[in-house]
Amino acid sequence: MRIAVLDFCVWLPEYQSDQARFGALLAAWASRGIPDADLTIMDIGEGEPFPAPQDFDGYIISGSEKGVYDDAPWMQPLRDWLVAARNLGKPMFGVCFGHQIMADVFGGKAEKVGPAEVGVRAFEIGGQTVNGHVWHQDQVTKLPPGATIIGKADYCPIAALAYDFPAMSVQFHPEYSGDYVATFLRRSRGEVLSEEETDAAVAQFDASTVSADLFAQQAGDFFRAYLEITAS
């Protein structure tokens, strides 16, 4: 199973020189659910070209500091790529911005909603309440056709989606550890977020008990199910 992680995040060496890039975090998280997968990280946000959709068995679409409404040089190519990948039946799993751009491309809508949410939030998934790490201001606000809500939060009604084609996505960041984000926030205090916002978020990340395996098994089962169908 060959899975590509498409990384759209900007990594800030002034704060993160000794930290893993976000694509590497996603690959490490995904390997917990699909340990037999060959995971390739592609830094699209840093200018690496998109793979042809047929180049890999499946894809993970990362978060980003950009919103679906921004004019990044890779934004329209990503929209076109998602349509092409869907047409080929390639399994896609989106995280945060990935969740939003997939919904926006596939007939729903994502937009800026209220203040930024940074820290630990409770989500209802499969009848259970789980905690997840978040950092976002945008949300999916309109359900795409053929999509089913599989996760929600009080502040975020469309927090996880499963589609009637090979696609699934989540608003939270299952790849983040509390220590990773808290370290970044301490180093950037008052520059990325205000000092007050930073201190409040750091307190939540420091106290976090979010599992490193959050949603990894569901993501692994998602990829295996579709790839087994393709192979049969």
URKA-V931817 format. One record per backbone hydrogen bond with DSSP energy under -0.5 kcal/mol. NH is the residue of the N-H (numbers start at 1). CO is the residue of the C=O. E is the energy in kcal/mol with one decimal. If there is no record, write none. Layout:
# URKA-V931817
nh=NH co=CO e=E
nh=NH co=CO e=E
This chain:
# URKA-V931817
nh=3 co=1 e=-0.6
nh=3 co=38 e=-2.1
nh=4 co=58 e=-2.2
nh=5 co=40 e=-3.3
nh=6 co=4 e=-0.7
nh=6 co=60 e=-3.0
nh=7 co=5 e=-0.8
nh=7 co=42 e=-2.9
nh=8 co=6 e=-0.6
nh=8 co=63 e=-0.7
nh=11 co=9 e=-0.6
nh=13 co=11 e=-0.8
nh=15 co=12 e=-2.0
nh=16 co=12 e=-2.3
nh=17 co=13 e=-1.1
nh=19 co=16 e=-2.3
nh=25 co=21 e=-1.7
nh=26 co=22 e=-2.3
nh=27 co=23 e=-2.3
nh=28 co=24 e=-2.4
nh=29 co=25 e=-2.4
nh=30 co=26 e=-3.0
nh=31 co=27 e=-2.0
nh=32 co=28 e=-0.5
nh=32 co=29 e=-1.5
nh=33 co=29 e=-0.5
nh=33 co=30 e=-1.4
nh=34 co=30 e=-2.2
nh=37 co=34 e=-2.0
nh=38 co=1 e=-3.3
nh=39 co=37 e=-0.8
nh=40 co=3 e=-2.5
nh=42 co=5 e=-2.9
nh=44 co=42 e=-1.8
nh=45 co=7 e=-2.6
nh=46 co=43 e=-0.9
nh=47 co=44 e=-1.9
nh=48 co=43 e=-2.2
nh=55 co=52 e=-2.8
nh=56 co=53 e=-0.8
nh=57 co=2 e=-2.1
nh=58 co=2 e=-1.4
nh=59 co=91 e=-2.5
nh=60 co=4 e=-2.4
nh=61 co=93 e=-2.9
nh=62 co=6 e=-2.3
nh=62 co=60 e=-0.6
nh=70 co=67 e=-2.0
nh=75 co=72 e=-1.7
nh=76 co=72 e=-0.5
nh=78 co=74 e=-2.2
nh=79 co=75 e=-2.2
nh=80 co=76 e=-2.6
nh=81 co=77 e=-2.5
nh=82 co=78 e=-2.8
nh=83 co=79 e=-1.7
nh=84 co=80 e=-2.1
nh=85 co=81 e=-2.9
nh=86 co=82 e=-2.4
nh=87 co=83 e=-2.4
nh=88 co=84 e=-1.3
nh=89 co=86 e=-1.5
nh=90 co=85 e=-2.5
nh=91 co=57 e=-0.8
nh=92 co=166 e=-1.6
nh=93 co=59 e=-2.2
nh=94 co=168 e=-2.3
nh=95 co=61 e=-2.3
nh=96 co=170 e=-2.6
nh=98 co=95 e=-2.6
nh=100 co=96 e=-2.2
nh=101 co=97 e=-3.3
nh=102 co=98 e=-1.9
nh=103 co=99 e=-1.7
nh=104 co=100 e=-2.5
nh=105 co=101 e=-2.6
nh=106 co=102 e=-2.4
nh=107 co=104 e=-0.8
nh=108 co=103 e=-3.2
nh=109 co=142 e=-1.6
nh=111 co=139 e=-2.3
nh=113 co=137 e=-2.4
nh=117 co=136 e=-3.7
nh=118 co=116 e=-0.6
nh=119 co=134 e=-2.3
nh=121 co=132 e=-2.5
nh=123 co=130 e=-3.4
nh=124 co=152 e=-3.4
nh=125 co=123 e=-0.7
nh=125 co=128 e=-3.1
nh=126 co=150 e=-0.8
nh=128 co=125 e=-1.7
nh=130 co=123 e=-3.1
nh=130 co=128 e=-0.6
nh=132 co=121 e=-2.5
nh=134 co=119 e=-2.7
nh=136 co=117 e=-2.1
nh=139 co=111 e=-2.5
nh=141 co=109 e=-2.5
nh=141 co=139 e=-0.6
nh=142 co=109 e=-1.6
nh=147 co=144 e=-1.8
nh=148 co=162 e=-3.0
nh=150 co=148 e=-0.5
nh=150 co=160 e=-2.3
nh=151 co=160 e=-1.3
nh=152 co=124 e=-1.7
nh=153 co=156 e=-2.0
nh=159 co=151 e=-1.8
nh=159 co=157 e=-0.6
nh=160 co=151 e=-1.5
nh=161 co=169 e=-2.5
nh=162 co=148 e=-2.2
nh=163 co=167 e=-2.5
nh=164 co=146 e=-1.1
nh=167 co=165 e=-2.4
nh=168 co=92 e=-2.1
nh=169 co=161 e=-2.2
nh=170 co=94 e=-2.3
nh=171 co=159 e=-3.0
nh=173 co=133 e=-3.2
nh=174 co=172 e=-0.8
nh=176 co=173 e=-1.0
nh=181 co=177 e=-1.8
nh=182 co=178 e=-2.5
nh=183 co=179 e=-2.4
nh=184 co=180 e=-1.8
nh=185 co=181 e=-2.7
nh=186 co=182 e=-2.4
nh=187 co=183 e=-1.9
nh=188 co=184 e=-1.6
nh=189 co=186 e=-1.0
nh=190 co=193 e=-0.8
nh=191 co=188 e=-2.8
nh=192 co=188 e=-1.6
nh=198 co=194 e=-3.0
nh=199 co=195 e=-2.5
nh=200 co=196 e=-2.1
nh=201 co=197 e=-2.3
nh=202 co=198 e=-2.9
nh=203 co=199 e=-1.9
nh=204 co=200 e=-1.3
nh=205 co=201 e=-2.7
nh=206 co=202 e=-3.0
nh=207 co=203 e=-1.4
nh=208 co=205 e=-0.9
nh=214 co=211 e=-1.5
nh=216 co=213 e=-2.3
nh=217 co=213 e=-0.7
nh=219 co=215 e=-2.1
nh=220 co=216 e=-2.6
nh=221 co=217 e=-2.9
nh=222 co=218 e=-2.1
nh=223 co=219 e=-2.2
nh=224 co=220 e=-2.6
nh=225 co=221 e=-2.5
nh=226 co=222 e=-1.7
nh=227 co=223 e=-2.4
nh=228 co=224 e=-2.3
nh=229 co=225 e=-1.5
nh=230 co=226 e=-2.1
nh=231 co=227 e=-2.0
nh=232 co=228 e=-1.3
